[in-house]
Amino acid sequence: MSEPMISVAGIRGIVGESLLPESFLRYILAFASLVEGGAVVVGGDTRLSREMMRHLAFAGLASAGCEIHDIGLAPTPTVGFMVRELGARGGIAITASHNPAQWNAYKFFDSDGMFPGKQANAQLLEIAAGGAFLRADYRHLGRVTPRADAIGRHVARVCEAVNTAQIRARRFRVTADCCNSVGGLILKPLFEQLGCEAEMFFTDIDREFQRPPEPLPENLDELCGRVRAAGADIGFAVDPDADRLAIVDNTGRPIGEERTVALAAAAVLNRVRGPLVVNLSTTRAMDDLARRHGVQIFRTPIGEANVVQRIRASNAVIGGEGNGGVIYPPVHCGRDAATGVALILGAMAAGNATIAELNTQIPDYVMIKTKFDAAGMDMAMLARMMSNEFSDAVEIITTDGVKAVYADSWVHARASGTEPVVRVFAEAPTRQAAEALAARAQKARGCADADDAM
């Protein structure tokens, strides 16, 4: 039996294999104990295992006396947003995000509506292992209170953060791929508030995902075709829990998730100056934007919790991750596809420009993303081999895997926190140069395998 994946992105596994109710209940009981039986917001995406996971969470939380605010089917960012709105002690998003449909997970939020940091995660795991759980007597068990206002409140906050009237005046024609999950539940009212003429598809929340859940260019053929056929101004695609956003431009070309956070950051920096925060694997176009606007940029280890922590510490105006995760503090300190949509439509309206025109205003690079099986791999050995292979780099960063930085390119290899793989990212001005860097990382992997076998 395989083990669940445990990281700052939650506790996830494959239903019936690494996700077993009896083991995952311990994490719920531990979380209920960690929040001392306080109020908890619960919501999640449309995976077929959602009812099992919801009722398991309700039972564990109620046993500790937690008041449960059930917001039902809702994006992950809506869960975090509602924790703050309701003054709850924490939240749980039931979703495995970009993982395939057989996966599910619990993503925990602290009282600030953010993923807990390392210390809180360590405490959660310690409680789960020790079994000293908080128990309520029969008179003080928690109750479930359904709430139907969560998405409406979230949409209202997003609209407050942009020039809604200016966007409405443009009457944008948009097309959106909602992955048969909760993205459609928030994008529909958002488009209505922004005055958009919207064509939305893959909106059946009672069916399985109709495409691979990651909104990568190779998974967006249907969206590209519909944008071209409709003559749409822009196409949007989200992952199952709607915290990641990908864009197809008005020519029907997928521009890649890396451009989402860059375009959103450019939109904000055109209005206000301040630091940017992104992770180590986010496009170097963010560095170019920081230089253009004369602001600082900070890079963190991979993981939303790490980015958010630095955003708050540096009072950054915007941040995010290159997987299409826009984090805009005036709305919510978490990745939020709906906020990304509004910021980018706002930039198009303010500049009277197409999305293709806005995209050309930001330096572009070619990024290669690959991965290989991490089973049995000695990560310390891989790190040493990577450092040796890229000894000609300007800088070697080892705070999260190994990142080798050159004058106009970089390569980063690290163990994933959501899948049992090693991810390799390489970015350069040309595809040939990026592929060469990725090939060198694979070479280092081969050396690590060979050395380990000796």
C-alpha beads as a LAMMPS data file, in Angstrom:
LAMMPS data file: protein, C-alpha beads

454 atoms
453 bonds

1 atom types
1 bond types

-500.0 500.0 xlo xhi
-500.0 500.0 ylo yhi
-500.0 500.0 zlo zhi

Masses

1 110.0

Atoms # bond

1 1 1 0.000 0.000 0.000
2 1 1 1.481 3.360 -1.040
3 1 1 1.725 6.284 1.369
4 1 1 -0.134 9.611 1.043
5 1 1 1.738 12.695 -0.170
6 1 1 2.206 15.183 2.680
7 1 1 3.421 18.728 1.991
8 1 1 2.550 22.403 2.423
9 1 1 -0.056 21.711 -0.306
10 1 1 -2.003 19.362 1.971
11 1 1 -2.366 15.630 2.438
12 1 1 -3.370 13.760 -0.700
13 1 1 -3.564 10.288 -2.090
14 1 1 -5.225 7.905 -4.536
15 1 1 -8.634 6.751 -3.339
16 1 1 -8.486 3.113 -2.215
17 1 1 -4.689 3.048 -2.338
18 1 1 -2.791 5.822 -0.567
19 1 1 -6.031 7.523 0.537
20 1 1 -7.827 5.373 3.121
21 1 1 -10.622 6.848 5.283
22 1 1 -9.251 5.392 8.507
23 1 1 -5.860 7.066 8.027
24 1 1 -7.161 10.378 6.686
25 1 1 -9.600 10.668 9.602
26 1 1 -6.583 11.022 11.900
27 1 1 -5.520 14.169 10.047
28 1 1 -9.011 15.649 10.449
29 1 1 -9.013 14.827 14.159
30 1 1 -5.559 16.363 14.467
31 1 1 -6.672 19.531 12.674
32 1 1 -9.783 19.813 14.856
33 1 1 -7.516 19.542 17.890
34 1 1 -5.091 22.095 16.448
35 1 1 -7.894 24.680 16.072
36 1 1 -9.116 23.774 19.576
37 1 1 -12.604 22.882 18.439
38 1 1 -13.165 26.265 16.795
39 1 1 -15.236 27.101 13.716
40 1 1 -14.028 25.597 10.413
41 1 1 -15.023 26.395 6.819
42 1 1 -15.313 23.346 4.528
43 1 1 -15.691 23.308 0.740
44 1 1 -14.275 21.452 -2.231
45 1 1 -14.326 20.479 -5.870
46 1 1 -16.444 17.984 -7.838
47 1 1 -14.394 14.781 -7.633
48 1 1 -16.480 11.625 -7.342
49 1 1 -14.929 10.922 -3.945
50 1 1 -16.120 14.264 -2.561
51 1 1 -19.026 12.892 -0.496
52 1 1 -16.825 10.339 1.237
53 1 1 -14.282 13.038 2.040
54 1 1 -16.889 15.608 3.134
55 1 1 -18.674 13.318 5.562
56 1 1 -15.401 12.041 6.949
57 1 1 -14.363 15.650 7.606
58 1 1 -17.726 16.534 9.140
59 1 1 -17.600 13.573 11.519
60 1 1 -14.076 14.279 12.686
61 1 1 -14.646 18.006 13.157
62 1 1 -17.984 17.515 14.934
63 1 1 -16.396 15.036 17.350
64 1 1 -14.156 17.847 18.607
65 1 1 -17.010 20.353 18.897
66 1 1 -16.138 22.376 15.776
67 1 1 -18.837 24.563 14.254
68 1 1 -18.739 23.634 10.553
69 1 1 -19.516 26.216 7.882
70 1 1 -20.309 24.038 4.861
71 1 1 -19.916 26.125 1.688
72 1 1 -20.361 23.041 -0.516
73 1 1 -18.885 22.997 -4.004
74 1 1 -16.493 25.930 -4.109
75 1 1 -13.017 26.908 -5.331
76 1 1 -10.096 26.480 -2.969
77 1 1 -9.534 30.264 -2.812
78 1 1 -13.178 30.713 -1.763
79 1 1 -12.543 28.462 1.247
80 1 1 -9.575 30.571 2.345
81 1 1 -11.473 33.796 1.666
82 1 1 -14.441 32.669 3.776
83 1 1 -12.227 31.744 6.723
84 1 1 -11.327 35.422 7.001
85 1 1 -14.858 36.615 6.237
86 1 1 -16.396 34.492 8.986
87 1 1 -13.598 34.811 11.524
88 1 1 -13.220 31.021 11.589
89 1 1 -10.309 29.220 13.245
90 1 1 -9.460 27.364 10.048
91 1 1 -10.667 25.812 6.839
92 1 1 -10.476 22.636 4.778
93 1 1 -10.580 22.481 0.989
94 1 1 -11.405 18.994 -0.257
95 1 1 -9.531 18.788 -3.531
96 1 1 -6.433 17.324 -5.107
97 1 1 -6.151 20.378 -7.343
98 1 1 -4.342 19.456 -10.585
99 1 1 -4.036 15.738 -9.785
100 1 1 -6.142 13.255 -11.820
101 1 1 -9.671 12.311 -10.747
102 1 1 -8.642 9.241 -8.715
103 1 1 -6.796 11.521 -6.289
104 1 1 -8.275 13.581 -3.489
105 1 1 -6.883 15.566 -0.586
106 1 1 -7.432 17.759 2.429
107 1 1 -5.891 21.217 2.161
108 1 1 -5.863 22.947 5.531
109 1 1 -6.113 26.694 6.191
110 1 1 -5.164 28.644 9.293
111 1 1 -7.202 31.466 10.850
112 1 1 -5.778 33.925 8.308
113 1 1 -7.239 31.854 5.457
114 1 1 -3.781 30.725 4.362
115 1 1 -2.058 27.356 4.159
116 1 1 -0.231 26.684 7.440
117 1 1 3.523 27.084 7.574
118 1 1 6.065 24.393 8.362
119 1 1 5.732 24.697 12.131
120 1 1 1.950 24.323 12.105
121 1 1 2.157 21.431 9.634
122 1 1 4.699 19.689 11.855
123 1 1 2.404 20.153 14.845
124 1 1 -0.539 18.717 12.878
125 1 1 1.449 15.613 11.949
126 1 1 2.673 15.209 15.527
127 1 1 -0.895 15.263 16.854
128 1 1 -2.022 12.819 14.146
129 1 1 0.771 10.405 15.052
130 1 1 0.263 10.717 18.808
131 1 1 -3.505 10.310 18.829
132 1 1 -4.193 12.755 21.685
133 1 1 -7.266 14.212 19.984
134 1 1 -9.691 16.758 21.386
135 1 1 -13.068 15.180 22.238
136 1 1 -16.389 16.889 22.904
137 1 1 -19.164 15.352 25.005
138 1 1 -22.522 14.610 23.453
139 1 1 -23.987 17.995 24.435
140 1 1 -21.176 19.928 22.759
141 1 1 -20.652 18.112 19.490
142 1 1 -20.214 20.355 16.473
143 1 1 -22.954 21.045 13.960
144 1 1 -22.936 21.599 10.208
145 1 1 -24.329 24.912 8.961
146 1 1 -24.802 25.147 5.166
147 1 1 -23.811 28.510 3.658
148 1 1 -24.941 29.486 0.171
149 1 1 -23.339 32.940 0.074
150 1 1 -19.643 32.091 -0.202
151 1 1 -19.109 32.387 -3.952
152 1 1 -21.239 35.548 -4.157
153 1 1 -19.168 37.214 -1.440
154 1 1 -15.954 36.151 -3.131
155 1 1 -17.081 37.554 -6.515
156 1 1 -18.091 40.837 -4.856
157 1 1 -14.615 41.212 -3.331
158 1 1 -12.924 40.491 -6.672
159 1 1 -15.050 43.146 -8.379
160 1 1 -14.186 45.695 -5.687
161 1 1 -10.490 45.226 -6.536
162 1 1 -10.798 46.260 -10.221
163 1 1 -12.429 49.022 -12.254
164 1 1 -15.643 47.141 -12.921
165 1 1 -17.284 49.978 -14.848
166 1 1 -14.327 50.227 -17.222
167 1 1 -14.401 46.481 -17.885
168 1 1 -18.177 46.455 -18.372
169 1 1 -17.906 49.216 -20.954
170 1 1 -15.790 46.989 -23.184
171 1 1 -18.390 44.183 -23.370
172 1 1 -15.684 41.551 -23.720
173 1 1 -16.503 38.289 -25.443
174 1 1 -14.878 35.502 -23.430
175 1 1 -14.691 31.716 -23.649
176 1 1 -13.979 29.559 -20.585
177 1 1 -13.041 25.899 -20.076
178 1 1 -14.249 24.999 -16.576
179 1 1 -13.005 21.375 -16.435
180 1 1 -16.423 20.126 -15.199
181 1 1 -15.640 21.479 -11.766
182 1 1 -16.112 24.469 -9.501
183 1 1 -14.517 27.029 -11.827
184 1 1 -17.823 27.374 -13.637
185 1 1 -19.605 28.157 -10.370
186 1 1 -17.511 31.265 -9.769
187 1 1 -16.717 32.361 -13.334
188 1 1 -20.367 32.565 -14.412
189 1 1 -21.366 35.215 -11.831
190 1 1 -18.014 36.960 -12.266
191 1 1 -18.499 37.321 -16.026
192 1 1 -22.019 38.605 -15.403
193 1 1 -20.753 41.250 -12.975
194 1 1 -18.044 42.300 -15.444
195 1 1 -20.506 42.591 -18.327
196 1 1 -18.881 39.880 -20.431
197 1 1 -20.572 37.842 -23.126
198 1 1 -19.418 34.410 -22.046
199 1 1 -19.333 30.997 -23.683
200 1 1 -18.585 28.420 -21.000
201 1 1 -18.056 24.707 -21.529
202 1 1 -17.104 21.621 -19.514
203 1 1 -19.501 22.929 -16.868
204 1 1 -21.255 19.672 -15.883
205 1 1 -20.333 19.275 -12.217
206 1 1 -21.849 15.776 -12.106
207 1 1 -19.440 14.345 -14.687
208 1 1 -15.756 13.499 -14.448
209 1 1 -13.170 15.880 -15.817
210 1 1 -13.333 15.886 -19.642
211 1 1 -9.690 16.791 -20.093
212 1 1 -6.519 16.284 -18.066
213 1 1 -6.960 18.587 -15.065
214 1 1 -3.827 20.706 -15.527
215 1 1 -4.618 23.663 -17.828
216 1 1 -1.457 23.151 -19.879
217 1 1 -1.339 24.180 -23.569
218 1 1 -1.490 20.573 -24.755
219 1 1 -4.783 20.115 -22.857
220 1 1 -6.553 23.177 -24.270
221 1 1 -7.279 22.259 -27.890
222 1 1 -11.031 22.569 -27.351
223 1 1 -10.639 26.035 -25.835
224 1 1 -8.354 27.218 -28.634
225 1 1 -10.832 26.072 -31.275
226 1 1 -13.785 27.714 -29.548
227 1 1 -11.949 31.029 -29.129
228 1 1 -11.206 31.112 -32.854
229 1 1 -14.722 30.029 -33.845
230 1 1 -16.405 32.628 -31.628
231 1 1 -13.962 35.433 -32.380
232 1 1 -13.540 35.769 -28.623
233 1 1 -11.375 38.449 -27.037
234 1 1 -9.778 35.913 -24.710
235 1 1 -10.050 32.328 -23.479
236 1 1 -9.656 31.192 -19.889
237 1 1 -9.028 27.708 -18.475
238 1 1 -8.908 26.638 -14.842
239 1 1 -7.920 23.529 -12.936
240 1 1 -10.505 21.566 -10.876
241 1 1 -10.306 23.761 -7.761
242 1 1 -9.968 27.048 -9.689
243 1 1 -6.781 28.336 -8.118
244 1 1 -4.806 28.104 -11.373
245 1 1 -5.555 30.090 -14.522
246 1 1 -4.349 29.652 -18.094
247 1 1 -5.014 31.974 -21.025
248 1 1 -5.663 31.551 -24.730
249 1 1 -5.194 34.797 -26.649
250 1 1 -7.570 36.313 -29.193
251 1 1 -5.858 34.439 -32.046
252 1 1 -6.636 31.101 -30.379
253 1 1 -3.060 30.548 -29.172
254 1 1 -2.395 29.188 -25.669
255 1 1 0.229 31.482 -24.182
256 1 1 1.079 29.230 -21.233
257 1 1 0.450 29.401 -17.491
258 1 1 3.698 31.268 -16.875
259 1 1 2.252 34.317 -18.631
260 1 1 -0.759 34.498 -16.312
261 1 1 1.076 35.788 -13.257
262 1 1 3.279 38.052 -15.415
263 1 1 0.257 39.671 -17.085
264 1 1 -1.524 40.086 -13.752
265 1 1 1.606 41.589 -12.176
266 1 1 2.006 44.025 -15.070
267 1 1 -1.629 45.085 -14.628
268 1 1 -1.056 45.858 -10.941
269 1 1 2.348 47.547 -11.394
270 1 1 0.858 49.911 -13.957
271 1 1 -1.309 51.254 -11.116
272 1 1 0.823 50.887 -7.997
273 1 1 4.498 50.256 -7.216
274 1 1 5.677 47.651 -4.756
275 1 1 7.586 44.382 -4.371
276 1 1 6.774 41.179 -6.244
277 1 1 7.030 37.651 -4.825
278 1 1 7.192 34.451 -6.880
279 1 1 8.699 31.009 -6.428
280 1 1 12.011 29.741 -7.769
281 1 1 10.465 28.100 -10.830
282 1 1 8.434 31.083 -12.059
283 1 1 9.433 32.742 -15.330
284 1 1 12.299 35.250 -15.388
285 1 1 9.890 37.644 -17.129
286 1 1 8.961 38.604 -13.567
287 1 1 12.518 39.840 -13.019
288 1 1 12.212 41.883 -16.204
289 1 1 8.977 43.444 -14.944
290 1 1 10.553 44.255 -11.591
291 1 1 13.462 46.029 -13.300
292 1 1 11.139 47.916 -15.655
293 1 1 9.085 49.265 -12.773
294 1 1 12.004 49.734 -10.372
295 1 1 10.698 47.375 -7.669
296 1 1 12.129 44.475 -5.717
297 1 1 11.419 40.853 -6.515
298 1 1 11.700 38.045 -3.989
299 1 1 11.838 34.335 -4.832
300 1 1 10.822 31.569 -2.460
301 1 1 10.817 27.758 -2.365
302 1 1 7.940 26.135 -4.273
303 1 1 4.604 26.105 -2.472
304 1 1 1.841 28.649 -2.042
305 1 1 2.441 28.856 1.713
306 1 1 6.034 29.941 1.117
307 1 1 5.044 32.608 -1.409
308 1 1 2.266 33.980 0.795
309 1 1 4.525 34.168 3.826
310 1 1 6.997 36.315 1.880
311 1 1 4.226 38.459 0.353
312 1 1 3.070 39.370 3.833
313 1 1 6.585 39.916 5.181
314 1 1 7.585 42.203 2.290
315 1 1 4.200 43.929 1.884
316 1 1 4.227 42.902 -1.770
317 1 1 1.584 44.306 -4.109
318 1 1 1.147 41.011 -5.956
319 1 1 2.748 37.598 -6.232
320 1 1 2.107 34.098 -7.384
321 1 1 3.456 30.984 -9.000
322 1 1 4.202 30.170 -12.621
323 1 1 1.582 27.434 -12.663
324 1 1 -1.061 30.099 -13.276
325 1 1 -1.503 31.005 -9.606
326 1 1 -2.180 34.725 -9.090
327 1 1 -2.019 35.971 -5.486
328 1 1 -3.418 39.483 -5.022
329 1 1 -3.604 40.504 -1.336
330 1 1 -6.465 43.050 -1.663
331 1 1 -8.764 40.106 -2.497
332 1 1 -7.214 37.148 -0.701
333 1 1 -3.694 35.958 0.117
334 1 1 -3.954 32.762 -1.912
335 1 1 -3.866 31.640 -5.545
336 1 1 -7.121 32.680 -7.171
337 1 1 -8.148 32.177 -10.803
338 1 1 -11.138 34.538 -10.499
339 1 1 -8.881 37.370 -9.363
340 1 1 -6.510 36.661 -12.248
341 1 1 -9.411 36.870 -14.712
342 1 1 -10.525 40.245 -13.356
343 1 1 -7.034 41.756 -13.267
344 1 1 -6.284 40.732 -16.854
345 1 1 -9.631 41.918 -18.219
346 1 1 -9.003 45.149 -16.325
347 1 1 -5.629 45.558 -18.033
348 1 1 -7.189 44.962 -21.452
349 1 1 -9.850 47.580 -20.716
350 1 1 -7.446 50.166 -19.266
351 1 1 -4.979 49.840 -22.150
352 1 1 -7.649 49.432 -24.850
353 1 1 -5.527 46.500 -25.986
354 1 1 -6.013 42.890 -26.995
355 1 1 -4.562 40.179 -24.816
356 1 1 -2.107 39.340 -27.619
357 1 1 -0.899 42.962 -27.612
358 1 1 -0.489 43.002 -23.829
359 1 1 1.431 39.743 -24.008
360 1 1 3.970 41.184 -26.469
361 1 1 4.763 43.974 -23.985
362 1 1 6.288 41.462 -21.560
363 1 1 9.586 39.719 -22.448
364 1 1 8.967 36.110 -23.382
365 1 1 11.055 32.998 -22.860
366 1 1 10.693 29.323 -23.642
367 1 1 10.125 27.089 -20.642
368 1 1 10.451 23.310 -20.670
369 1 1 8.711 21.354 -17.895
370 1 1 9.506 17.670 -17.508
371 1 1 9.419 15.128 -14.698
372 1 1 10.739 11.682 -13.899
373 1 1 9.889 8.966 -11.394
374 1 1 11.381 9.623 -7.964
375 1 1 10.835 6.092 -6.592
376 1 1 14.004 4.856 -4.921
377 1 1 15.987 7.949 -5.874
378 1 1 18.536 9.405 -3.461
379 1 1 17.641 13.117 -3.517
380 1 1 20.864 14.162 -1.824
381 1 1 22.841 12.339 -4.506
382 1 1 20.771 13.950 -7.259
383 1 1 21.454 17.384 -5.743
384 1 1 25.197 16.730 -5.744
385 1 1 25.145 15.506 -9.341
386 1 1 23.095 18.543 -10.398
387 1 1 25.541 20.895 -8.702
388 1 1 28.452 19.175 -10.462
389 1 1 26.754 19.182 -13.861
390 1 1 25.945 22.896 -13.653
391 1 1 29.172 24.080 -12.054
392 1 1 29.490 26.634 -14.883
393 1 1 26.379 28.499 -13.673
394 1 1 26.492 32.075 -12.401
395 1 1 24.660 30.969 -9.260
396 1 1 23.582 27.666 -7.684
397 1 1 20.553 27.891 -5.357
398 1 1 19.862 24.946 -3.035
399 1 1 17.011 26.222 -0.852
400 1 1 14.545 23.975 -2.729
401 1 1 16.168 21.256 -4.811
402 1 1 18.869 22.678 -7.070
403 1 1 18.499 25.702 -9.342
404 1 1 21.331 26.705 -11.684
405 1 1 21.111 30.313 -12.873
406 1 1 22.816 31.726 -15.976
407 1 1 22.825 35.232 -17.474
408 1 1 19.653 34.686 -19.505
409 1 1 18.449 31.198 -18.526
410 1 1 18.060 28.748 -15.652
411 1 1 17.219 25.142 -14.778
412 1 1 15.595 23.865 -11.584
413 1 1 15.136 20.280 -10.337
414 1 1 13.216 19.417 -7.187
415 1 1 11.129 16.673 -5.624
416 1 1 7.408 17.324 -6.051
417 1 1 5.225 17.753 -2.983
418 1 1 2.093 16.558 -4.788
419 1 1 3.301 13.561 -6.830
420 1 1 6.097 10.962 -6.379
421 1 1 8.220 12.581 -9.094
422 1 1 11.139 14.941 -9.581
423 1 1 10.138 18.013 -11.582
424 1 1 12.588 19.725 -13.917
425 1 1 12.013 23.271 -15.163
426 1 1 14.293 24.958 -17.686
427 1 1 13.858 28.421 -19.221
428 1 1 15.882 30.207 -21.886
429 1 1 15.410 32.650 -24.782
430 1 1 15.101 29.756 -27.280
431 1 1 13.594 26.287 -27.190
432 1 1 16.906 24.749 -28.189
433 1 1 18.685 26.350 -25.236
434 1 1 15.935 25.359 -22.777
435 1 1 15.916 21.770 -24.039
436 1 1 19.697 21.622 -23.691
437 1 1 19.454 22.626 -20.029
438 1 1 16.704 20.070 -19.382
439 1 1 18.832 17.393 -21.088
440 1 1 21.733 18.222 -18.790
441 1 1 19.428 17.766 -15.789
442 1 1 18.420 14.354 -17.143
443 1 1 22.105 13.544 -17.515
444 1 1 22.657 14.403 -13.837
445 1 1 19.716 12.166 -12.964
446 1 1 21.356 9.313 -14.891
447 1 1 24.609 9.848 -13.017
448 1 1 22.753 9.786 -9.694
449 1 1 21.034 6.516 -10.658
450 1 1 24.328 4.954 -11.727
451 1 1 26.130 6.026 -8.565
452 1 1 23.304 4.751 -6.386
453 1 1 23.424 1.362 -8.098
454 1 1 27.120 0.863 -7.382

Bonds

1 1 1 2
2 1 2 3
3 1 3 4
4 1 4 5
5 1 5 6
6 1 6 7
7 1 7 8
8 1 8 9
9 1 9 10
10 1 10 11
11 1 11 12
12 1 12 13
13 1 13 14
14 1 14 15
15 1 15 16
16 1 16 17
17 1 17 18
18 1 18 19
19 1 19 20
20 1 20 21
21 1 21 22
22 1 22 23
23 1 23 24
24 1 24 25
25 1 25 26
26 1 26 27
27 1 27 28
28 1 28 29
29 1 29 30
30 1 30 31
31 1 31 32
32 1 32 33
33 1 33 34
34 1 34 35
35 1 35 36
36 1 36 37
37 1 37 38
38 1 38 39
39 1 39 40
40 1 40 41
41 1 41 42
42 1 42 43
43 1 43 44
44 1 44 45
45 1 45 46
46 1 46 47
47 1 47 48
48 1 48 49
49 1 49 50
50 1 50 51
51 1 51 52
52 1 52 53
53 1 53 54
54 1 54 55
55 1 55 56
56 1 56 57
57 1 57 58
58 1 58 59
59 1 59 60
60 1 60 61
61 1 61 62
62 1 62 63
63 1 63 64
64 1 64 65
65 1 65 66
66 1 66 67
67 1 67 68
68 1 68 69
69 1 69 70
70 1 70 71
71 1 71 72
72 1 72 73
73 1 73 74
74 1 74 75
75 1 75 76
76 1 76 77
77 1 77 78
78 1 78 79
79 1 79 80
80 1 80 81
81 1 81 82
82 1 82 83
83 1 83 84
84 1 84 85
85 1 85 86
86 1 86 87
87 1 87 88
88 1 88 89
89 1 89 90
90 1 90 91
91 1 91 92
92 1 92 93
93 1 93 94
94 1 94 95
95 1 95 96
96 1 96 97
97 1 97 98
98 1 98 99
99 1 99 100
100 1 100 101
101 1 101 102
102 1 102 103
103 1 103 104
104 1 104 105
105 1 105 106
106 1 106 107
107 1 107 108
108 1 108 109
109 1 109 110
110 1 110 111
111 1 111 112
112 1 112 113
113 1 113 114
114 1 114 115
115 1 115 116
116 1 116 117
117 1 117 118
118 1 118 119
119 1 119 120
120 1 120 121
121 1 121 122
122 1 122 123
123 1 123 124
124 1 124 125
125 1 125 126
126 1 126 127
127 1 127 128
128 1 128 129
129 1 129 130
130 1 130 131
131 1 131 132
132 1 132 133
133 1 133 134
134 1 134 135
135 1 135 136
136 1 136 137
137 1 137 138
138 1 138 139
139 1 139 140
140 1 140 141
141 1 141 142
142 1 142 143
143 1 143 144
144 1 144 145
145 1 145 146
146 1 146 147
147 1 147 148
148 1 148 149
149 1 149 150
150 1 150 151
151 1 151 152
152 1 152 153
153 1 153 154
154 1 154 155
155 1 155 156
156 1 156 157
157 1 157 158
158 1 158 159
159 1 159 160
160 1 160 161
161 1 161 162
162 1 162 163
163 1 163 164
164 1 164 165
165 1 165 166
166 1 166 167
167 1 167 168
168 1 168 169
169 1 169 170
170 1 170 171
171 1 171 172
172 1 172 173
173 1 173 174
174 1 174 175
175 1 175 176
176 1 176 177
177 1 177 178
178 1 178 179
179 1 179 180
180 1 180 181
181 1 181 182
182 1 182 183
183 1 183 184
184 1 184 185
185 1 185 186
186 1 186 187
187 1 187 188
188 1 188 189
189 1 189 190
190 1 190 191
191 1 191 192
192 1 192 193
193 1 193 194
194 1 194 195
195 1 195 196
196 1 196 197
197 1 197 198
198 1 198 199
199 1 199 200
200 1 200 201
201 1 201 202
202 1 202 203
203 1 203 204
204 1 204 205
205 1 205 206
206 1 206 207
207 1 207 208
208 1 208 209
209 1 209 210
210 1 210 211
211 1 211 212
212 1 212 213
213 1 213 214
214 1 214 215
215 1 215 216
216 1 216 217
217 1 217 218
218 1 218 219
219 1 219 220
220 1 220 221
221 1 221 222
222 1 222 223
223 1 223 224
224 1 224 225
225 1 225 226
226 1 226 227
227 1 227 228
228 1 228 229
229 1 229 230
230 1 230 231
231 1 231 232
232 1 232 233
233 1 233 234
234 1 234 235
235 1 235 236
236 1 236 237
237 1 237 238
238 1 238 239
239 1 239 240
240 1 240 241
241 1 241 242
242 1 242 243
243 1 243 244
244 1 244 245
245 1 245 246
246 1 246 247
247 1 247 248
248 1 248 249
249 1 249 250
250 1 250 251
251 1 251 252
252 1 252 253
253 1 253 254
254 1 254 255
255 1 255 256
256 1 256 257
257 1 257 258
258 1 258 259
259 1 259 260
260 1 260 261
261 1 261 262
262 1 262 263
263 1 263 264
264 1 264 265
265 1 265 266
266 1 266 267
267 1 267 268
268 1 268 269
269 1 269 270
270 1 270 271
271 1 271 272
272 1 272 273
273 1 273 274
274 1 274 275
275 1 275 276
276 1 276 277
277 1 277 278
278 1 278 279
279 1 279 280
280 1 280 281
281 1 281 282
282 1 282 283
283 1 283 284
284 1 284 285
285 1 285 286
286 1 286 287
287 1 287 288
288 1 288 289
289 1 289 290
290 1 290 291
291 1 291 292
292 1 292 293
293 1 293 294
294 1 294 295
295 1 295 296
296 1 296 297
297 1 297 298
298 1 298 299
299 1 299 300
300 1 300 301
301 1 301 302
302 1 302 303
303 1 303 304
304 1 304 305
305 1 305 306
306 1 306 307
307 1 307 308
308 1 308 309
309 1 309 310
310 1 310 311
311 1 311 312
312 1 312 313
313 1 313 314
314 1 314 315
315 1 315 316
316 1 316 317
317 1 317 318
318 1 318 319
319 1 319 320
320 1 320 321
321 1 321 322
322 1 322 323
323 1 323 324
324 1 324 325
325 1 325 326
326 1 326 327
327 1 327 328
328 1 328 329
329 1 329 330
330 1 330 331
331 1 331 332
332 1 332 333
333 1 333 334
334 1 334 335
335 1 335 336
336 1 336 337
337 1 337 338
338 1 338 339
339 1 339 340
340 1 340 341
341 1 341 342
342 1 342 343
343 1 343 344
344 1 344 345
345 1 345 346
346 1 346 347
347 1 347 348
348 1 348 349
349 1 349 350
350 1 350 351
351 1 351 352
352 1 352 353
353 1 353 354
354 1 354 355
355 1 355 356
356 1 356 357
357 1 357 358
358 1 358 359
359 1 359 360
360 1 360 361
361 1 361 362
362 1 362 363
363 1 363 364
364 1 364 365
365 1 365 366
366 1 366 367
367 1 367 368
368 1 368 369
369 1 369 370
370 1 370 371
371 1 371 372
372 1 372 373
373 1 373 374
374 1 374 375
375 1 375 376
376 1 376 377
377 1 377 378
378 1 378 379
379 1 379 380
380 1 380 381
381 1 381 382
382 1 382 383
383 1 383 384
384 1 384 385
385 1 385 386
386 1 386 387
387 1 387 388
388 1 388 389
389 1 389 390
390 1 390 391
391 1 391 392
392 1 392 393
393 1 393 394
394 1 394 395
395 1 395 396
396 1 396 397
397 1 397 398
398 1 398 399
399 1 399 400
400 1 400 401
401 1 401 402
402 1 402 403
403 1 403 404
404 1 404 405
405 1 405 406
406 1 406 407
407 1 407 408
408 1 408 409
409 1 409 410
410 1 410 411
411 1 411 412
412 1 412 413
413 1 413 414
414 1 414 415
415 1 415 416
416 1 416 417
417 1 417 418
418 1 418 419
419 1 419 420
420 1 420 421
421 1 421 422
422 1 422 423
423 1 423 424
424 1 424 425
425 1 425 426
426 1 426 427
427 1 427 428
428 1 428 429
429 1 429 430
430 1 430 431
431 1 431 432
432 1 432 433
433 1 433 434
434 1 434 435
435 1 435 436
436 1 436 437
437 1 437 438
438 1 438 439
439 1 439 440
440 1 440 441
441 1 441 442
442 1 442 443
443 1 443 444
444 1 444 445
445 1 445 446
446 1 446 447
447 1 447 448
448 1 448 449
449 1 449 450
450 1 450 451
451 1 451 452
452 1 452 453
453 1 453 454
